[in-house]
């Protein structure tokens, strides 16, 4: 991504394929295996990744020779407005004359499949193993369970209503 960021303009049919408004959008929900088709997943579950982020998508695309741009946009089908669910990536699929920008990626689906296959290989994903998280959190919670006070049971409230 050595080139300058293109300027935004309103879309019209005479725009070139190299203009940013003609680039394809990829939201993390498109490749999220935890989502249903109604919630926005675009690929089959076996090709998807569990809870991807736009940062992971950006990291995968940075090693390919594709032009891309990260935007702080919320997916319309996403119910939560938290920061971890925000973000989308725009990718240039075609050159100004309409030819493919990269022959390895002829379609939007091919780019999404590539991203979903590379995200599990990221170092950030390999360090996050589910077993080590559970092993670390169990001893802390079981050791402090009986020693903490305030276990008196019973309801604390305003008292009887009359």
C-alpha positions as CSV (number, residue, x, y, z in Angstrom):
1,X,0.0,0.0,0.0
2,X,2.7,2.4,-1.0
3,X,0.4,4.6,-3.1
4,X,-1.5,7.6,-1.7
5,X,-5.0,7.0,-0.3
6,X,-7.5,7.8,-3.1
7,X,-10.0,10.6,-2.6
8,X,-13.6,9.8,-2.0
9,X,-16.3,11.0,-4.3
10,X,-20.0,10.2,-4.9
11,X,-20.6,7.1,-6.9
12,X,-21.7,7.4,-10.6
13,X,-21.7,4.8,-13.3
14,X,-18.8,6.4,-15.3
15,X,-16.4,5.8,-12.4
16,X,-13.3,3.7,-13.2
17,X,-12.7,0.4,-11.5
18,X,-9.6,1.9,-9.8
19,X,-11.7,4.4,-7.9
20,X,-12.2,3.6,-4.3
21,X,-16.0,3.5,-4.5
22,X,-15.7,0.6,-7.0
23,X,-13.5,-1.5,-4.6
24,X,-15.2,-4.4,-3.0
25,X,-16.1,-4.3,0.8
26,X,-15.2,-7.1,3.1
27,X,-16.7,-7.1,6.6
28,X,-15.5,-9.6,9.3
29,X,-19.0,-11.0,9.5
30,X,-18.7,-12.3,5.9
31,X,-16.1,-14.9,7.1
32,X,-17.3,-15.4,10.7
33,X,-18.2,-19.1,11.4
34,X,-20.3,-18.1,14.4
35,X,-22.7,-16.1,12.2
36,X,-25.6,-17.5,10.3
37,X,-26.4,-16.7,6.7
38,X,-29.1,-14.3,7.9
39,X,-26.6,-12.6,10.1
40,X,-24.3,-11.9,7.1
41,X,-22.0,-14.9,6.6
42,X,-21.2,-15.3,2.9
43,X,-19.0,-18.4,2.9
44,X,-19.8,-22.0,4.0
45,X,-18.9,-22.6,7.6
46,X,-16.1,-25.0,6.8
47,X,-14.3,-22.2,5.0
48,X,-14.9,-19.6,7.7
49,X,-13.0,-18.5,10.8
50,X,-14.2,-18.0,14.4
51,X,-14.7,-14.3,15.2
52,X,-12.3,-12.6,12.8
53,X,-11.5,-8.9,13.1
54,X,-10.8,-6.2,10.5
55,X,-7.2,-6.1,11.9
56,X,-6.7,-9.7,11.1
57,X,-8.1,-9.2,7.6
58,X,-5.7,-6.2,7.2
59,X,-2.7,-8.3,8.3
60,X,-3.5,-11.0,5.8
61,X,-4.0,-8.6,2.9
62,X,-0.8,-6.7,3.7
63,X,1.3,-9.6,2.6
64,X,-0.6,-10.0,-0.7
65,X,0.0,-7.6,-3.5
66,X,-3.5,-6.1,-3.4
67,X,-4.5,-2.5,-2.8
68,X,-6.8,-2.2,0.2
69,X,-8.1,0.4,2.6
70,X,-9.4,0.0,6.2
71,X,-12.5,2.0,7.1
72,X,-14.3,2.4,10.5
73,X,-17.7,1.3,9.4
74,X,-20.3,-0.9,11.1
75,X,-21.9,-3.8,9.3
76,X,-25.7,-3.1,9.0
77,X,-26.6,-6.6,10.2
78,X,-24.4,-6.4,13.3
79,X,-26.5,-5.8,16.4
80,X,-23.6,-4.7,18.7
81,X,-22.0,-1.3,18.2
82,X,-18.9,-2.2,20.2
83,X,-15.5,-1.4,18.7
84,X,-14.5,-5.1,18.3
85,X,-17.3,-5.5,15.8
86,X,-16.6,-2.4,13.8
87,X,-14.4,-2.0,10.7
88,X,-14.4,-3.0,7.1
89,X,-11.8,-3.4,4.5
90,X,-12.1,-2.2,0.9
91,X,-10.0,-4.2,-1.7
92,X,-9.3,-3.2,-5.3
93,X,-10.4,-6.1,-7.5
94,X,-9.9,-4.5,-11.0
95,X,-7.7,-2.0,-12.7
96,X,-9.0,1.2,-14.3
97,X,-9.6,-0.6,-17.6
98,X,-11.6,-3.4,-16.0
99,X,-8.8,-6.1,-16.1
100,X,-8.1,-8.1,-12.9
101,X,-5.8,-6.3,-10.5
102,X,-4.3,-9.7,-9.4
103,X,-5.0,-12.9,-11.4
104,X,-4.8,-15.0,-8.3
105,X,-8.0,-13.4,-7.0
106,X,-10.6,-13.2,-9.8
107,X,-13.6,-12.7,-7.5
108,X,-14.8,-11.4,-4.1
109,X,-15.3,-14.9,-3.0
110,X,-11.7,-16.0,-3.8
111,X,-10.4,-13.1,-1.7
112,X,-12.6,-14.0,1.2
113,X,-11.6,-17.7,1.0
114,X,-7.9,-16.7,1.0
115,X,-8.4,-14.4,4.0
116,X,-10.3,-17.1,5.9
117,X,-7.6,-19.7,5.2
118,X,-4.7,-17.4,6.3
119,X,-6.2,-16.0,9.5
120,X,-5.6,-19.2,11.6
121,X,-1.9,-19.1,10.6
122,X,-1.4,-15.6,12.1
123,X,0.8,-15.4,15.1
124,X,-1.9,-13.6,17.1
125,X,-4.2,-16.6,16.5
126,X,-1.6,-19.2,17.3
127,X,-0.7,-17.6,20.7
128,X,-4.4,-17.7,21.6
129,X,-5.0,-21.3,22.3
130,X,-8.3,-22.0,24.0
131,X,-6.9,-24.7,26.4
132,X,-4.3,-22.4,27.9
133,X,-6.9,-19.8,28.7
134,X,-9.1,-22.2,30.6
135,X,-6.2,-23.7,32.5
136,X,-5.0,-20.3,33.6
137,X,-8.5,-19.1,34.7
138,X,-9.6,-22.2,36.6
139,X,-7.0,-22.1,39.4
140,X,-7.6,-18.5,40.1
141,X,-11.4,-18.8,40.4
142,X,-11.3,-22.1,42.4
143,X,-8.8,-20.8,44.9
144,X,-10.6,-17.6,45.7
145,X,-14.1,-19.1,45.8
146,X,-14.3,-20.3,49.4
147,X,-12.0,-17.6,50.9
148,X,-14.0,-14.6,49.8
149,X,-16.6,-13.3,52.3
150,X,-20.1,-12.1,51.7
151,X,-21.6,-15.4,50.9
152,X,-24.6,-15.0,53.3
153,X,-27.2,-16.0,50.8
154,X,-30.6,-14.3,51.3
155,X,-32.1,-11.3,49.7
156,X,-30.9,-7.8,50.6
157,X,-33.4,-5.2,49.7
158,X,-35.9,-2.6,50.9
159,X,-37.7,-4.9,53.2
160,X,-41.4,-5.7,53.3
161,X,-43.8,-3.7,51.2
162,X,-46.9,-2.6,52.9
